[in-house]
Amino acid sequence: MAQANEVVLVTGGGSGMGRETARRFAARGAQVALFDVNTAGMEETAQGFDSVHAWSVDVTDFAAVKAAVAEVEERLGPVDKLYNAAAIMPFGILTEQDNGIIHKQMAINYGGLVNITQAVLPGMLQRGRGDFVSFASMAGWIPMLKTGAYTATKFAVRAFTETLYHENLNSGVRFACVCPPAVATPLLKQGQATDWPKMLDGEQGDPIAPAVVIDAIEDCLARGKFFVYPTRDAKIGVFMRRLFPGLIWKQVHQVEGF
Ligand SMILES: NC(=O)c1ccc[n+]([C@@H]2O[C@H](COP(=O)([O-])OP(=O)(O)OC[C@H]3O[C@@H](n4cnc5c(N)ncnc54)[C@H](O)[C@@H]3O)[C@@H](O)[C@H]2O)c1
């Protein structure tokens, strides 16, 4: 639960799970700072709340991220909770996908996490409290055909977050690394507009609602569980990947037809 006047910083707060997070905490009385490049989306997120504040920040720009965090802390107070949800997800076969797009995904999905971490986490560690939430994905465990560039970013997010967690055990800061299956947000349209793998149609069931993921995060933080698997199938998928990666690849090749 958020306490009134808690400060919650959400990257990617102009859409999807970032928006769900922001509005949920604002409804509980928190001051919420959104960092996003989608200004129209941030306006929609803030609708009906005076306590949701938007910063147009590209998370790949470390100087801009640091300056915006300093402004947030001056205007609203120290950040109590950080939800890093900013990401993009164009798909494609690795030898065909635009070189710049592959690098851009890493810069936003992973590089953005690095930037916001270095701007926010030292303060939390100094205060000895805070929630640090990083959005990886089931794609952070299970590579597939056509999703390689995105998957690489989510493997990086998972490794970075897991290391951070272990480097700061007993610091008082709670860490969560979120590994959802497909979630019904605009992000899916980016994948669908590029080279969508058949595996993601039907094989994993319908996309789940953003609220299910945010519920699971809160539940795991409260129980001290680092990895957040919002559905039973997500947990089973990761288990299968760890024990039987060859079986998953066999199925992927069968479904994709190459
Ligand atoms: N939707 C899914 O199926 C799914 C599944 C697993 C994990 N995830 C992860 O969950 C997180 C949230 O995803 P979502 O589905 O809510 O996505 P979304 O597309 O709805 O929202 C992502 C937001 O990030 C913002 N963003 C993109 N580039 C940015 C940049 N350079 N600087 C600042 N903001 C930027 C976008 O403008 C957008 O508002 C992401 O990390 C995503 O990879 C999503």
The ligand as an SDF file (V2000), in Angstrom:
LIG
                    3D

 44 48  0  0  0  0  0  0  0  0999 V2000
    2.9070   -5.4770  -22.7030 N   0  0  0  0  0  0  0  0  0  0  0  0
    3.5150   -6.6440  -22.5890 C   0  0  0  0  0  0  0  0  0  0  0  0
    3.0890   -7.6450  -23.1680 O   0  0  0  0  0  0  0  0  0  0  0  0
    4.7330   -6.7890  -21.7100 C   0  0  0  0  0  0  0  0  0  0  0  0
    5.0830   -8.0830  -21.2900 C   0  0  0  0  0  0  0  0  0  0  0  0
    6.2110   -8.2390  -20.5000 C   0  0  0  0  0  0  0  0  0  0  0  0
    6.9550   -7.1400  -20.1070 C   0  0  0  0  0  0  0  0  0  0  0  0
    6.5800   -5.9020  -20.5380 N   0  0  0  0  0  0  0  0  0  0  0  0
    7.4110   -4.7760  -20.1160 C   0  0  0  0  0  0  0  0  0  0  0  0
    6.6540   -3.9720  -19.2200 O   0  0  0  0  0  0  0  0  0  0  0  0
    7.0470   -2.6030  -19.3360 C   0  0  0  0  0  0  0  0  0  0  0  0
    5.8390   -1.7290  -19.5970 C   0  0  0  0  0  0  0  0  0  0  0  0
    5.3220   -2.0960  -20.8690 O   0  0  0  0  0  0  0  0  0  0  0  0
    3.8900   -1.6250  -21.4000 P   0  0  0  0  0  0  0  0  0  0  0  0
    3.3000   -2.8430  -22.0220 O   0  0  0  0  0  0  0  0  0  0  0  0
    3.1660   -0.8880  -20.3660 O   0  0  0  0  0  0  0  0  0  0  0  0
    4.3640   -0.6610  -22.5960 O   0  0  0  0  0  0  0  0  0  0  0  0
    3.6810    0.6330  -23.2540 P   0  0  0  0  0  0  0  0  0  0  0  0
    4.1480    0.6770  -24.6670 O   0  0  0  0  0  0  0  0  0  0  0  0
    2.2290    0.6490  -23.0080 O   0  0  0  0  0  0  0  0  0  0  0  0
    4.3840    1.8150  -22.4270 O   0  0  0  0  0  0  0  0  0  0  0  0
    5.7610    2.0510  -22.5260 C   0  0  0  0  0  0  0  0  0  0  0  0
    6.0070    3.5290  -22.3710 C   0  0  0  0  0  0  0  0  0  0  0  0
    7.4280    3.7530  -22.4650 O   0  0  0  0  0  0  0  0  0  0  0  0
    7.6000    4.9900  -23.1200 C   0  0  0  0  0  0  0  0  0  0  0  0
    8.9370    5.1370  -23.6960 N   0  0  0  0  0  0  0  0  0  0  0  0
    9.4350    4.5450  -24.8160 C   0  0  0  0  0  0  0  0  0  0  0  0
   10.6660    5.0130  -25.0780 N   0  0  0  0  0  0  0  0  0  0  0  0
   10.9660    5.9120  -24.1030 C   0  0  0  0  0  0  0  0  0  0  0  0
   12.0960    6.7230  -23.8380 C   0  0  0  0  0  0  0  0  0  0  0  0
   13.1720    6.7110  -24.6250 N   0  0  0  0  0  0  0  0  0  0  0  0
   12.0610    7.5320  -22.7380 N   0  0  0  0  0  0  0  0  0  0  0  0
   10.9580    7.5760  -21.9480 C   0  0  0  0  0  0  0  0  0  0  0  0
    9.8630    6.8310  -22.1570 N   0  0  0  0  0  0  0  0  0  0  0  0
    9.8630    6.0120  -23.2250 C   0  0  0  0  0  0  0  0  0  0  0  0
    6.5350    4.9870  -24.2150 C   0  0  0  0  0  0  0  0  0  0  0  0
    6.3050    6.2870  -24.7380 O   0  0  0  0  0  0  0  0  0  0  0  0
    5.3600    4.3870  -23.4800 C   0  0  0  0  0  0  0  0  0  0  0  0
    4.5380    5.3960  -22.9290 O   0  0  0  0  0  0  0  0  0  0  0  0
    8.0900   -2.5700  -20.4480 C   0  0  0  0  0  0  0  0  0  0  0  0
    9.3710   -2.6310  -19.8730 O   0  0  0  0  0  0  0  0  0  0  0  0
    7.8280   -3.8410  -21.2310 C   0  0  0  0  0  0  0  0  0  0  0  0
    8.9730   -4.2830  -21.9230 O   0  0  0  0  0  0  0  0  0  0  0  0
    5.4790   -5.7110  -21.3120 C   0  0  0  0  0  0  0  0  0  0  0  0
  1  2  1  0
  2  3  2  0
  2  4  1  0
  4  5  1  0
  4 44  2  0
  5  6  2  0
  6  7  1  0
  7  8  2  0
  8  9  1  0
  8 44  1  0
  9 10  1  0
  9 42  1  0
 10 11  1  0
 11 12  1  0
 11 40  1  0
 12 13  1  0
 13 14  1  0
 14 15  2  0
 14 16  1  0
 14 17  1  0
 17 18  1  0
 18 19  2  0
 18 20  1  0
 18 21  1  0
 21 22  1  0
 22 23  1  0
 23 24  1  0
 23 38  1  0
 24 25  1  0
 25 26  1  0
 25 36  1  0
 26 27  1  0
 26 35  1  0
 27 28  2  0
 28 29  1  0
 29 30  1  0
 29 35  2  0
 30 31  1  0
 30 32  2  0
 32 33  1  0
 33 34  2  0
 34 35  1  0
 36 37  1  0
 36 38  1  0
 38 39  1  0
 40 41  1  0
 40 42  1  0
 42 43  1  0
M  CHG  2   8   1  16  -1
M  END
$$$$
